[in-house]
C-alpha cells in the first residue's frame, strides 16, 4: 500500500475465521490465523500484555515504514468474534481470545520467509540508513542483533513487528517531552554499522512523510484502541500526529545521535 492508497482507502478489515497456530514469541502470543478472504495472517491481539498501545505502535510504525518505501507485509484490521478459536484447548490462549473480541491488527503471513541474519545477508548503506533512521524516528527499541524483526522473502528484506516503537505512550501522557530526545538505544541497532548514509536518508524520508500522510495515518486508529478515560479520541489521535510531525522537524537530533553511535562502533 503506497501513501496515496492509504490516504484514499485506509486499511482493509478482515474477519478472522480460523485460529491456526500460536507463535510463542515473547509474552504477547501472536498467532497464525486464516481470514475470510482466504489468506493467512500473523494476528496481534488487543488482549495481549501490552494491550492496544502495542497495536497503535504496530500500525503507525508499519505504515510509516511503508511510506518510507520499505517493504512491510500488508496490515489489516482483524475482526474477532466470540466464537473465534473456541475449540483451542490451551486456557491461556482461550483467555487471550476472550479479551481480544473486536478489532485487532494482523500482518499478511509471508509463507516461506526466514529470519534476516546480518552475517549471511549484506544490506547496502542506503537501505540500512533508511531503516536505522526509521527506528530512531519512532524510538523503536526492537531491531537488534538478538531480535532483528526483519525477514527475507523472495530475496528481499521485509520489516515486521513495530509494536515496541513509541514506547513512552504506555506510561507517559506527555508525548511532547520525547520530541527532541536523541534515541540512545540506536547503538544496539543491528544495521547501524552499515548505515553510512544517514544524512541522505534524512533528506529523502522527510520529503516522503508529509503532514497530510501522517494525519491520514493516525486517523485510522480505531476508537476502541484509545483510552476511554482520557482526552477525546480525536485529541488522542492529534497527540500522535503532533509528536510525529514535531519530531520530524527536529530530525537532526536523532540523526546526529545515530551518526555518533555509529562512529563509536567503527
N, C-alpha and C positions, 0 to 999 in steps of 0.2 A: 504494500500500500504506500503510495507516494503522498507527499504533503497535500497535493490538490485533491486526491481521493479522500483523505482524512477530513479536509475542510468541507467536502461535499456530502459524504455519506457516513462518516464515523466508522465504528466497528460493527461487524455483524454480530447478531445474537444467535446462539446455537443451543438447542435443548439437548442436554446430556441424557442418553438413554441406557448406557451400559457401563458399569464400573468394571474395568478390565484387570488392572494390576496396580497395587500400591508401589510407590517409589520411596523406599525408606532411606531418604537422604535428609540429614538434619532432623529438625523436630517438626517440620511442617506437614509431612506425609502427603506430598502431591501424589497424583495417580495418573495412569493412562486410562482414558475413558473414550467411549465412542459417542459421537454426536448424531443427531437426527439427519445430518447432511451426508452421512456415510464415511466421514473422516475420523481419524483418531487424534486425540489431543492430550497434552500434558495439562492436567487440571489443577489449578491452585485454589485452595479453599478459603473462604472467608472465615470459617470457624477455626482455622489453624492458630497456632500460638501468637503470631504477630498480627492476626486479625486483618481487617480491611485496609489498614495503613500499608501493609505489605503489598496488597493488590493495587493500591494507588501508586506506590513506587514502581511496581511492575509495569503498570500501564504507562506512566509518564516516562520511565526510563526506556522501555521498549520502543515506544513511538518516537521519542526524540532521537534514539539511535537510528530509526528508520529515516527520519527527516534528514539526518546527517549522512545518508547514503550508505549506511552499514546494513549488513544482512541480519534480519531478525525474523524468526518464524511468525506467521500471521497470528495476531492476538484477536481473540473473540470474547465477547461476554458469554458466559456459560451458565445457562439456567438449570438449576437442580430442583426437582420437586420432591415431595416427601417420600415417594416410592423408590427413588434412585438408590441403588445399592442395598436394598433392604435384605437381600439374601447373603450379604457379606458376613461371614461368621466372626470376624475379629471385633471385639467390643470397642476397642479404641477407635477403629475406623467407623463403626456404627455411630459412636458419639460425635465424631468429626462430621459425618454426613448430616446428622440431625441438626448440628449447629451451622450448617452451610446451606440450608434451604434458601433459594432465591438466586440472586445474581452473583456469580463468581467470575474468575478470569481463567482463560485457557490459551495455550500456545499450540499451534499445529505441530503434531508429532513428526519429527524428521526421521522416518524409518531408515535404518541403515547408517545413521550418523555415528560418529565416535568422538570421544573427548579430545580436544586440542591438546597436543603435547608440544611445548616450546622447544624441546630437544630434537624432536623429529621434524617439525614443520617450521620453516622460516617465514617470517612476516616482514614485508617491506616497510621501510621507515614511514612512508606516508600513511599506510593503513594503521600501523602501530600507533602513530601520533594521534590519529583521529580517535582511536579507541581510548587511549590514555586521556586525551582532552575531554572526551565524553564523561569518563568516570570521575575525573577531577571536578568537572562542572556539576555533576549530580551527587558528589560526595558518596560514591559507591565504594564500599569497603571490601567488596567481594569479587575481585578479579585478580586473585593471587596465584602464585605458582602451585600452592596447595589445592586451590579450587579455582580453576580458570574460568568457569562458566562460559566456555566457548566450545563449539562443536565444529568438526569438519564434516561437510556433507556435499557430495558431488564436487570435491576438490576445492570447495570454497569455505571461508571462515564465517560462522554464524554466531551471533551473540544471544545468550539466554540469561534468564534469572537476574532481573534487576530489582528484586524485592528488598534488597539491603540498601538501596540508594535512599537519599533523603532521610538518613537515619534519625535526624533530630526531630522529625514530626511525630515520633512515638511519645515524646515526653516534654516537648517544649513548644508552647503555642506561639512563641515569638520567633517566626522564621527569619525576620529581618536581621537578627543577631548573627546569622550564618552567611549572609550575603557576601561579605568581603573577607571571609576566612580562607586562608590557604588550606589546602587539603593535605595534611601531613602524611596521612596513610598512603598517599600515592607512591611513597618509597617502596611499598611492598607489591606494586603492580607487576604482573607477570610480563608485560610488554614494555616496561619503562626503558630498559637498556636499548631497545630497538627504536624508541620514539625520538628520532633525531630531527624531526620536522614539526615541532610543536607550534612554533610561531606561524608557520604556513597553515597548519591545521586550524589554528585560532582564526586567522583571517577568513579562511574558506567557510568554516562552520558558522561563524557569526553571521555570515551572509545568508545562510540557509534557514536559521532559526528565527523567523520573523515574528513580530508581535502577533500578527494575525494567526499564524500557525500555532503558536503556543497557547493563545487564548482559545482557539478551537479545540486543542487537545484537552485542556483542563475542563472544558465544558462537558466533556464526555464522562467525567467522574459521576457515577450514579449517586443519587441522594442517599441510598441505603449504605453506601460506603463511608459516609461522612458522619460527624458527631452530632447526634440529635440534641445534645445538651449544650452545644457550643454556639458560636455565631451562626447566622443564617447560612444555608447551604451555598448560596451564591457568594457570600463573603468568604467562606472557606475555600471555594474554588479560586476566588480572586487572590487569596493569600498565596496559593501555589503559583499562580501566574506572575504575581508581583515578585516573588522570590526568584523565579527563573529569569525573568527579564532584567531584574536588577543585578543578578549575578553575572548574566551575560555581558552587561555593560561594564563590569569591572573584571573581565576575564583575565587581564594581565596578572592579577593577584594569584590565581591558581596556576596559570601557565608558568609564571616565573618560579613558583614553588616547585612545580614539576621539573622544570629545567635544572634547578639547583639540586633536587634529589637525584636526577639522572647523572649530573656531573659528579656527584659524590660516589656513584656506582662505578663510573668508568674512569 
